[in-house]
Amino acid sequence: MNDLSDCIRLAEIEWSYVEIKVEHYGTLNTITFQVSPSRFLELAYTDFRLGTEDGLINSLTNAKRAIDCQIDTY
């Protein structure tokens, strides 16, 4: 898995229920992450393949971290 689209496809999200809100709270300074978005996705994929409840929870958490990391670094 190399990008967010792979993760989204695996998650099988029902997009008709997705709501995106844009709010502005001021300017964000550039945030430096020690872990890249792609690394978070690799971890999410590894956890997802476990198929256990813990693995699925960790997979979702790491996918969210990948999104946050991607947004905050650009």
C-alpha positions in Angstrom: 0.0 0.0 0.0 1.6 3.2 -1.1 -1.0 5.9 -0.9 -4.2 7.1 0.8 -6.4 5.9 -2.1 -5.4 2.3 -1.3 -6.4 2.8 2.4 -9.7 4.4 1.4 -10.5 1.5 -1.0 -9.8 -1.0 1.8 -11.9 0.9 4.3 -15.0 0.7 2.0 -16.3 4.0 3.2 -19.9 4.9 2.5 -19.2 8.4 1.0 -22.9 9.4 1.1 -22.6 9.8 4.8 -19.3 11.8 4.9 -19.5 15.4 5.9 -16.5 17.8 5.5 -16.4 20.9 7.5 -13.9 23.7 6.9 -13.1 25.8 9.9 -10.3 28.3 10.3 -8.7 28.8 13.6 -5.7 30.8 12.5 -2.4 30.0 10.8 -0.7 26.7 11.5 3.0 26.7 11.7 4.8 24.0 9.8 4.7 20.9 12.0 7.5 18.4 11.7 6.6 14.8 12.2 9.2 12.1 12.9 7.0 9.6 11.2 5.8 10.1 7.5 2.2 9.7 6.4 3.3 6.7 4.3 4.8 5.0 7.3 1.5 5.4 9.2 -0.3 3.8 6.3 2.2 0.9 6.3 1.4 0.4 9.9 -2.3 0.6 9.3 -2.1 -2.0 6.5 -0.1 -4.4 8.7 -2.6 -4.0 11.6 -5.5 -4.4 9.2 -4.2 -7.7 7.9 -4.1 -9.1 11.5 -7.9 -9.2 11.3 -8.3 -9.0 15.1 -10.3 -6.4 16.9 -7.1 -4.8 18.2 -5.6 -4.9 14.8 -8.6 -3.2 13.2 -8.7 -0.5 15.9 -5.0 0.2 15.4 -5.4 0.2 11.7 -8.1 2.9 11.8 -6.0 4.9 14.3 -2.9 4.8 12.1 -5.0 5.7 9.0 -6.3 8.7 10.8 -2.7 9.6 11.9 -1.6 9.4 8.3 -4.3 11.8 7.3 -3.5 14.2 10.1 0.2 14.0 9.3 -0.4 14.6 5.6 -2.6 17.6 6.3 -0.4 19.2 8.9 2.8 18.9 6.9 1.5 20.6 3.7 
